[in-house]
Each structure stands twice: as C-alpha cells, then as structure tokens.
C-alpha cells in the first residue's frame, strides 16, 4: 500500500506544470477511479508553498487533508496517520519537492492518503484467503511426513519378523 501511495506521488509530481502566469496546474490526474469519487477512499492534494495555492482530487470534495506542522526534507517521503475528509482514519504519505520554474524554484508538498478502513478490509481478505491455503499445506505436509516415516520403518518391521523366525527355529 505504501508503494502504491508513493507511485501516485510520483505520477502527480511528473504531471505538475506551470501556466504562463506562474500558477501551478496538473497536466493529467492519476488514473485510479477512487480519486474521481467523492470520499472514494483515496485522496491527493498538492500544496504550492510559495503561493499558498492547493490542487486537490475530486475525492476530497471541499475539504483538505490535514498535514502536520513539520516540514519534510525535499525528496523524502514522510508517512503518518491522520483523518480523511470523511472523518475516518487515513494513512498519509507526503513528499516535498522543489520544482524548477524559469524565474525561481518552487517548493511543493504532494500528499496522497488512503482510508485505513480499506486497508483493514484488504488485510482481512488476505487472511481469509491465506488461512485455508496454509491449513491445506499443513495437512499435505503431515500426510507426507506420515508416509515418509512409514516407508523408513518398513525395514525395521521386516527385521522384527526375521528375528521371530530365528527364535521359532524356522530360520
């Protein structure tokens, strides 16, 4: 999930452009349809620090992602927990980058968040898929162990019958 959020950050960074008046705009939005649904569970926001302007995904509607007061180093991804626009817990990844404009360098803070409720659904789905597979594998391994021990002890049982034959005088 963290890699997915980081990929969205890179897509946003690669599509940021400047208008002739210096305003920042997004040439193409990320393709995930959750960004297009209001409160869709996946959100992005770009803060132009030099102009105090913000670009936001449709999924944020009329709200903003609350960001901590700290200022991450440029190029370093910062991860934290926060609240999404619908008041639900969200996992947030943000990265501060410096965009080069013809006149000056512009610091921009790119943020992508996902509802942790969706993460919990993914985790429980993964566990429900994984448990039967692990149980099946465990039963298969136990059956293989039983067969291997039985095959390994066959010479011992034949040795026991040979000893009985010696004691009875047959051999």
C-alpha positions in Angstrom: 0.0 0.0 0.0 2.9 2.3 0.8 4.4 1.7 -2.6 1.1 2.4 -4.3 0.8 5.7 -2.4 4.4 6.6 -3.4 3.6 5.7 -7.1 0.7 8.1 -7.0 3.0 10.8 -5.6 5.5 10.2 -8.4 2.7 10.4 -11.0 1.4 13.7 -9.6 5.0 15.1 -9.4 5.6 14.2 -13.1 2.4 15.9 -14.2 2.8 19.2 -12.5 3.1 22.2 -14.9 3.3 26.0 -14.7 0.8 28.3 -16.5 2.3 31.4 -18.2 1.2 33.4 -15.1 3.2 31.1 -12.8 0.2 29.2 -11.4 0.6 25.5 -10.9 -1.7 23.0 -12.6 -1.9 19.3 -13.2 -1.5 18.1 -16.8 -3.0 14.7 -16.1 -4.5 13.2 -13.0 -3.7 9.7 -11.7 -5.9 7.1 -13.3 -7.3 5.4 -10.2 -11.1 5.8 -10.2 -11.2 6.2 -6.4 -9.7 9.7 -6.9 -12.8 10.6 -9.0 -15.5 9.6 -6.4 -16.4 11.9 -3.6 -15.0 10.4 -0.4 -13.7 7.5 -2.6 -11.2 6.3 -0.1 -8.1 7.6 -2.0 -7.1 11.2 -1.9 -4.4 13.5 -3.3 -3.5 17.1 -2.6 -0.7 19.4 -3.9 0.3 22.4 -1.8 2.2 25.2 -3.6 4.1 26.6 -0.7 5.2 29.8 -2.4 1.7 30.9 -3.5 -0.4 29.1 -0.7 -2.4 27.5 -3.6 -3.8 24.0 -3.4 -4.8 21.4 -6.0 -7.0 18.6 -4.8 -8.6 15.4 -6.1 -12.4 15.2 -6.6 -12.5 12.7 -3.8 -11.6 15.4 -1.3 -14.6 17.4 -2.4 -14.5 20.6 -0.4 -12.1 19.5 2.3 -8.4 19.3 2.8 -6.0 16.7 4.1 -4.7 17.9 7.4 -0.9 17.9 7.4 1.5 18.0 10.4 3.4 21.2 11.0 6.7 19.6 10.3 8.4 20.3 7.0 9.9 17.2 5.4 13.2 17.4 3.6 12.8 17.6 -0.2 12.6 14.2 -1.8 12.0 12.3 1.4 8.6 10.5 1.8 7.0 11.2 5.1 4.3 8.8 6.4 1.8 9.4 9.2 -1.7 8.7 10.3 -4.3 11.4 10.0 -8.0 11.9 9.4 -9.5 11.7 5.9 -12.1 14.1 4.6 -14.9 11.9 5.8 -13.6 11.8 9.4 -12.2 8.3 9.1 -8.6 7.3 9.9 -6.3 7.5 6.9 -2.7 6.5 6.1 -0.9 9.5 4.6 2.3 9.7 2.5 3.7 13.0 1.6 6.7 14.3 -0.2 8.1 17.8 -0.6 9.8 18.5 -3.9 11.3 21.6 -5.5 10.0 22.4 -8.9 12.2 24.5 -11.2 10.5 27.4 -12.8 12.1 29.8 -15.3 12.2 32.5 -12.6 12.6 30.7 -9.3 12.5 27.3 -7.6 9.1 26.5 -6.1 8.6 24.2 -3.1 5.6 21.9 -3.5 4.2 19.4 -1.0 2.4 16.4 -2.6 0.2 14.3 -0.3 -1.7 11.1 -1.0 -3.9 9.3 1.5 -6.0 6.2 1.8 -8.6 5.2 4.3 -7.3 2.7 6.8 -10.8 1.1 6.8 -10.0 0.0 3.3 -6.7 -1.4 4.5 -8.4 -3.4 7.2 -10.7 -4.8 4.5 -7.7 -5.8 2.4 -6.0 -7.4 5.4 -9.0 -9.5 6.4 -9.5 -10.5 2.8 -5.9 -11.6 2.6 -6.2 -13.5 5.9 -9.3 -15.3 4.8 -7.6 -16.3 1.5 -4.4 -17.3 3.3 -5.8 -19.5 6.2 -7.4 -22.2 4.1 -4.2 -22.4 1.9 -1.9 -22.7 4.9 -4.2 -25.4 6.5 -4.3 -27.4 3.3 -0.5 -27.1 3.0 -0.1 -28.2 6.6 -2.3 -31.3 6.1 -0.4 -32.2 3.0 2.9 -31.9 4.8 1.6 -34.1 7.7 0.4 -36.8 5.3 3.8 -36.7 3.5 5.6 -36.9 6.9 3.4 -39.9 7.9 4.2 -41.7 4.5 7.9 -41.0 4.8 8.1 -42.3 8.3 6.1 -45.4 7.3 8.5 -46.1 4.4 11.5 -45.5 6.6 10.3 -48.0 9.2 9.5 -50.8 6.8 13.0 -52.4 7.1 12.6 -52.3 10.9 9.4 -54.3 10.7 10.9 -56.9 8.3 13.9 -57.2 10.7 11.4 -57.9 13.6 9.8 -60.7 11.6 13.2 -62.2 10.7 14.1 -62.2 14.4 10.9 -64.1 15.2 11.7 -66.6 12.5 15.1 -67.2 14.1 13.6 -67.6 17.6 10.9 -70.0 16.4 13.6 -72.1 14.6 12.2 -71.6 11.1 15.4 -69.9 10.0 
